[in-house]
């Protein structure tokens, strides 16, 4: 059997992402599958692929080169017969909230209402005559609730729209925003110190995000869903589903990126677990994490975003998972192991 190629080129530019590579390396070692490191940005990568039976590349959304070419390279590998993670169906919509909304809408997933505009006259008319406030505005790119704004009235919405359709906004997080976000979501001093120590990693990653284009020429709005002070990350990998909950930051309506996790199965009704299984199957995702907001008025769950990458350790710390029959198992879900078992392990049987 040819080895699995573990891509680690630009990801190792910060300790945080280096730990991500080491996590995958540990899982590959446990699987017993042969693997070696591969630089997917070599000029002869197309020929280099022939040495491998598969490629595993957990690329990021703050490295501009990754956003431009990672999925293209993986799609080419797949077309040559290699097993890849993430594959096209899992990640073609990666870090593109408009694409996510279109895809989720097309399969009938439970999502908030959304609106996309590309002309100033049309968006201003809609904001004045039809929009219901408050209104959530998002850039296509950005994670951890960065670049998400709550527009409370027409004046603030019109100002935002004019800026988006002219100068636009950078999707890169600032150090000030990142620092403030971490402080707002930290409940104890020990956790705060730990997060402050990781800020240099953020600066390293941000340096390799330079060159990311300014987001402009469109407006993307989402219906505001009033929550009960938390949201849910619901993960489906193969035939297993697990979760963690996140408290909303103090003085904010956002939870994503804060890192204030907790686990309470009473907060996640079976309807959401079933919904996650159903949607993951319909979009044919190898592994996907859905961000659900639970409507405080009627208790229904709405998917506001999705991504193949998330905090794998937080999922394992949940200590259990549901199967497709919605039976709970008191065993940690190790997402990396599941991905390797489902996608790469079958190669050893051929």
C-alpha positions in Angstrom: 0.0 0.0 0.0 1.3 3.5 -0.9 1.5 5.9 2.1 -1.1 8.5 3.1 0.3 12.0 2.4 -0.1 14.2 5.5 0.1 17.8 4.3 1.9 20.1 6.8 3.5 22.9 4.8 1.9 26.2 5.7 0.0 24.8 8.6 3.2 24.5 10.7 3.8 28.2 10.7 2.3 28.5 14.2 2.3 26.3 17.3 -1.5 26.0 17.2 -1.6 24.7 13.7 1.5 22.5 14.3 -0.4 20.9 17.1 -3.2 20.2 14.6 -0.8 18.4 12.3 0.6 16.4 15.3 -3.0 15.4 16.2 -3.5 13.9 12.7 0.0 12.3 12.9 -0.9 10.6 16.2 -4.2 9.3 14.7 -2.4 7.9 11.7 0.2 6.2 13.8 -2.6 4.6 15.9 -4.3 3.4 12.7 -1.2 1.5 11.6 -1.4 3.0 8.2 1.8 4.0 6.4 2.1 7.8 5.9 4.6 10.5 5.2 4.6 14.3 5.1 3.8 16.0 1.8 4.3 19.6 0.6 1.2 20.2 -1.5 2.7 23.5 -2.7 5.6 21.9 -4.5 5.7 23.0 -8.2 5.4 19.4 -9.3 2.7 18.4 -6.9 0.6 16.7 -9.6 3.3 14.2 -10.3 4.2 13.9 -6.6 0.6 12.7 -5.9 1.4 9.4 -7.7 3.5 8.3 -4.7 0.5 8.3 -2.4 -2.8 6.4 -2.0 -4.5 9.4 -0.3 -3.9 12.9 1.0 -5.0 14.4 4.3 -4.9 18.1 4.5 -6.6 20.0 7.3 -6.2 23.4 5.8 -7.1 26.7 7.4 -9.1 29.8 6.7 -6.5 32.4 7.6 -3.8 31.2 5.2 -4.5 32.9 1.9 -2.8 30.3 -0.3 -4.9 27.6 1.4 -8.1 29.4 0.6 -7.0 29.9 -3.0 -5.7 26.4 -3.9 -6.0 23.8 -1.2 -9.4 22.3 -2.3 -8.4 22.6 -6.0 -5.3 20.4 -5.3 -7.3 17.9 -3.3 -10.0 17.7 -6.1 -7.2 17.0 -8.6 -5.9 14.2 -6.3 -9.4 12.8 -6.0 -9.8 12.8 -9.8 -6.5 10.8 -10.0 -8.1 8.1 -7.8 -6.6 9.1 -4.4 -8.7 9.1 -1.2 -8.7 12.6 0.2 -9.9 14.5 3.2 -11.7 16.9 3.0 -13.2 15.9 -0.3 -15.1 18.2 -2.7 -18.6 17.7 -1.2 -17.2 18.3 2.3 -15.4 21.5 1.6 -16.3 23.2 -1.7 -18.3 25.7 0.4 -15.5 26.1 3.1 -15.4 29.6 4.6 -18.1 31.0 2.3 -21.2 31.7 4.2 -23.2 32.6 1.1 -22.3 29.2 -0.5 -23.2 27.5 2.7 -26.7 29.2 2.8 -27.4 28.2 -0.8 -26.4 24.6 -0.2 -28.3 24.2 3.0 -31.3 25.9 1.5 -31.2 23.5 -1.5 -31.5 20.4 0.7 -34.2 21.8 3.0 -32.0 22.2 6.0 -33.4 24.2 9.0 -31.8 27.6 8.5 -32.6 31.3 9.3 -34.0 33.3 6.4 -31.1 35.0 4.5 -30.8 37.7 1.8 -28.0 38.4 -0.7 -27.6 41.7 -2.6 -25.1 42.9 -5.2 -26.6 46.3 -6.1 -26.8 49.3 -3.7 -30.1 50.6 -5.0 -31.8 47.3 -4.4 -30.3 46.7 -1.0 -31.2 50.1 0.3 -34.8 49.8 -1.0 -35.1 46.4 0.8 -33.5 47.7 4.0 -35.9 50.6 4.1 -39.2 48.9 3.1 -38.9 45.2 3.9 -36.1 44.3 6.3 -37.0 43.4 9.9 -34.6 44.6 12.6 -32.3 43.7 14.2 -30.6 42.1 11.3 -27.4 40.0 11.2 -24.8 41.0 8.6 -21.9 38.7 7.8 -18.9 38.6 5.5 -18.5 35.5 3.4 -15.2 34.8 5.0 -14.0 34.8 8.6 -14.5 32.5 11.6 -15.0 32.7 15.3 -17.8 35.3 14.8 -15.3 37.7 13.4 -17.0 40.0 10.8 -20.5 39.4 12.2 -22.5 42.5 13.0 -25.9 43.1 14.5 -27.6 46.0 12.7 -30.4 47.5 14.8 -32.0 50.0 12.5 -32.1 51.3 8.9 -29.4 53.9 9.4 -26.8 51.5 10.6 -27.8 48.9 8.0 -27.6 51.5 5.1 -24.2 52.7 6.3 -22.9 49.1 6.4 -24.4 48.3 2.9 -22.8 51.4 1.4 -19.4 50.5 2.8 -19.7 46.8 1.6 -20.6 47.9 -1.9 -17.7 50.4 -2.2 -14.7 50.1 0.1 -15.6 46.8 1.8 -14.1 45.2 4.9 -11.0 43.1 5.5 -11.8 39.5 6.6 -8.6 39.3 8.7 -9.1 39.5 12.5 -7.3 42.2 14.3 -5.2 41.5 17.5 -7.5 44.0 19.4 -10.6 42.1 18.4 -9.1 38.7 19.2 -7.9 39.9 22.6 -11.2 41.5 23.5 -13.1 38.4 22.4 -11.0 36.1 24.6 -11.3 38.3 27.6 -15.1 38.6 27.2 -15.6 34.8 27.1 -13.2 33.8 29.9 -14.7 32.8 33.2 -11.5 32.3 35.3 -8.0 33.7 35.6 -6.2 30.4 34.7 -8.0 30.1 31.4 -7.3 33.8 30.6 -3.6 33.3 31.1 -3.6 30.3 28.9 -5.4 32.2 26.1 -3.0 35.2 26.4 -0.1 32.8 25.8 -1.6 31.7 22.5 -1.9 35.3 21.1 1.6 35.1 19.5 0.3 32.1 17.5 -2.5 34.2 16.3 -0.1 36.9 15.1 1.9 34.2 13.2 -1.2 32.8 11.5 -2.4 36.3 10.7 0.9 37.1 8.9 0.3 34.2 6.5 -3.2 35.6 5.9 -1.9 38.7 4.3 -3.0 39.2 0.8 -6.5 38.0 1.5 -8.8 40.2 -0.6 -11.1 42.8 0.9 -14.7 41.5 1.0 -16.9 43.9 -1.0 -19.4 44.1 -3.8 -22.1 42.2 -2.0 -24.3 42.3 1.2 -25.2 39.1 3.0 -27.8 39.3 5.7 -29.3 36.6 8.0 -32.4 36.6 10.1 -31.7 37.3 13.8 -32.6 34.3 16.0 -32.9 35.2 19.7 -31.2 32.5 21.7 -31.1 31.4 25.3 -27.5 32.5 26.0 -25.8 29.7 24.1 -25.3 28.0 20.8 -24.4 24.4 19.8 -21.6 22.9 17.7 -23.2 19.6 16.5 -20.7 17.3 14.7 -21.4 14.4 12.4 -18.7 12.1 11.2 -19.8 8.9 9.6 -22.6 7.3 11.6 -21.8 9.2 14.8 -22.8 12.6 16.2 -21.6 14.6 19.2 -21.6 18.2 20.4 -20.5 20.9 22.7 -22.4 24.0 23.8 -20.9 27.5 23.9 -22.0 30.4 26.2 -22.7 33.7 24.5 -20.1 36.3 25.3 -21.0 38.9 27.9 -22.7 41.9 26.2 -22.9 40.1 22.9 -25.3 37.9 20.9 -22.4 35.7 19.6 -20.8 32.6 21.1 -18.6 31.3 18.3 -14.9 31.8 18.8 -15.2 32.5 22.5 -14.2 29.0 23.7 -16.5 29.0 26.7 -17.7 25.4 26.3 -20.1 23.3 28.4 -21.9 20.0 28.1 -25.6 19.5 28.9 -27.6 17.1 26.8 -30.9 18.6 28.0 -30.0 21.6 25.8 -29.9 19.6 22.6 -33.2 18.0 21.7 -33.3 14.8 19.6 -34.8 16.8 16.7 -31.5 18.7 16.3 -29.4 15.5 16.4 -31.7 13.9 13.8 -31.5 17.1 11.7 -27.7 17.1 11.8 -27.6 13.4 10.6 -30.1 14.2 7.9 -28.4 17.3 6.5 -24.9 15.7 6.7 -26.2 12.8 4.6 -27.9 15.1 2.1 -24.8 17.2 1.5 -22.6 14.1 1.4 -20.1 15.4 3.9 -17.3 13.1 5.3 -17.2 15.1 8.5 -19.0 18.3 9.3 -19.7 20.6 12.3 -22.9 22.6 12.3 -23.4 25.7 14.3 -27.0 25.6 15.7 -28.8 28.4 17.4 -31.8 27.3 19.4 -34.7 29.7 19.0 -35.7 30.9 22.5 -39.3 31.4 21.4 -40.2 27.9 19.9 -37.1 25.8 20.8 -36.3 24.9 17.2 -32.7 24.6 16.1 -31.4 26.6 13.1 -28.1 26.0 11.3 -26.3 29.3 10.9 -22.9 28.0 9.6 -21.0 24.8 9.0 -17.4 23.7 8.5 -15.3 20.5 8.3 -12.9 21.9 10.9 -13.7 22.6 14.6 -12.3 21.9 18.1 -11.8 18.1 18.0 -10.6 18.0 21.6 -13.8 19.8 22.8 -15.8 17.1 21.0 -13.9 14.3 22.6 -14.3 15.9 26.0 -18.1 15.5 25.7 -17.5 11.9 26.6 -20.1 10.3 24.3 -22.0 10.3 21.0 -25.3 9.4 19.4 -25.6 6.7 16.7 -28.0 7.0 13.8 -30.7 5.4 15.9 -30.2 8.3 18.3 -28.9 6.0 21.0 -26.3 7.6 23.3 -23.0 5.8 23.8 -20.8 6.8 26.8 -17.6 6.6 24.8 -15.6 9.7 23.6 -15.8 10.5 19.9 -12.3 11.0 18.5 -13.0 12.7 15.2 -9.6 12.3 13.7 -9.7 8.5 14.3 -13.1 8.3 12.7 -12.1 10.2 9.6 -9.1 7.9 9.1 -11.1 4.8 9.8 -13.9 5.8 7.4 -11.8 7.3 4.6 -8.3 5.9 4.6 -8.5 2.6 6.4 -10.4 0.9 3.6 -7.4 1.5 1.3 -5.5 -1.2 3.3 -8.1 -3.8 2.3 -7.7 -3.2 -1.4 
